[in-house]
């Protein structure tokens, strides 16, 4: 009983994804300036759901990608007032920001 997955959006503190005994944390992308946070959560939800709908894959691994995609889109939303930034957003802008997000969060570490 209950949901298989739970996503907790924590605003500027990122997002958490829970599934069984698995937990995934994605930080919010640090920005030089946040103009207006209104709508960022809705933008996250739309990006998250849109990514899942497009990929047609609700595995935990793909849900992690959806969290990153939603967070990336939300980072654009806060740069202008209301939906102003989203109106002229290009897929190349999203791809570039996804690359920034990846370089921020990906690292190699040798575990001994």
N, C-alpha and C positions, 0 to 999 in steps of 0.2 A: 504494500500500500504506500501511497505517496509518490512524489516525483522521482524519476530516475536520476535527473540532474538538477542542480540548483546553481544559479548564477547570482552572485551578490555584487552589485556595482557600488563602488565606494568613492565615486567622484574623482577628485584629484589624487586619491590614494589607490587607484587602479580597480581591479575586479578579481573576484575569486570564483572558481568553478569547482563544484563538488560532484563526485560520482562514486558511489560505494565507498571504498577506502582511499580513493584518489582525490588529491587536491591540486589545483593549478592556480597560480597567482600571476597576473599580468599587471605590471605597473602602468600608471598613466604616463603618457609621453610627456616629458618635461618641455614646456614652451617658454619662450622669452616673455610673452605677455598673454594673459587671458583677458579678453575684452568682455565677454558675456557668457556665463555658463548655462544660460537658459536653453533648454532643448538638448543639451549634451547627452543626458540619459536616454532620451527618446532616439537620438541619432545612434547611440551605442546599440540600442535594442533593434533598430531597423537594420543596421549593418550586420549585426549578429544573426538575425533571422534571415536576412537576404543571403548571407554567405551560406548558411545551412540549406536554404531552399535551392540555391544554385548548384551546390555540390551534391545534394540529395544523400548526405552521409551524416548520421547522428552518432557516430562513434565518439568516444572520449577524446581521441587524438584530433579529430576534426573539429570538435567543440572548442578545443584550445585554439585552433586557427580562427574560429569564428569570434572568440573573445578578443583576439589580437586585431582582427578586422574591424570589429565594432569599436574598439578603443581608438584605432587609427582614425576612423571617420569622426568620432566624437572630438578628437583633437582639432579637426578643422572647424567644427561647429562653434567652438569657443573663441575663435579668432575674430569674429565680427558679431554684429548685433543680429539676433534672431536667426533667420535662415539665409542671411545675406551671403555668407561665405560658401554655403552649399550650392547656391544657384549656378555659380560659374566653375564649380569643381570639375576637374578633368581626371580621367582614369590615370593619366601619367602622373598627376599630383599625388594620387592615392598610392600608386606604385612606388614613387620616390619616398613617401613618408613610411610606407611599409618597410622599405630597405633601411631607413633610419631606425625604425623600431627594432628590426632584426639585429642591426649592429649594436644597438644599445643593450640588448638582452642576451645575446649569444656570446658564449665564451667556452674555452677549453680549459679543463682543470684535471690534473692527474690525481685520482683518488687512490690513496694507499691504505 
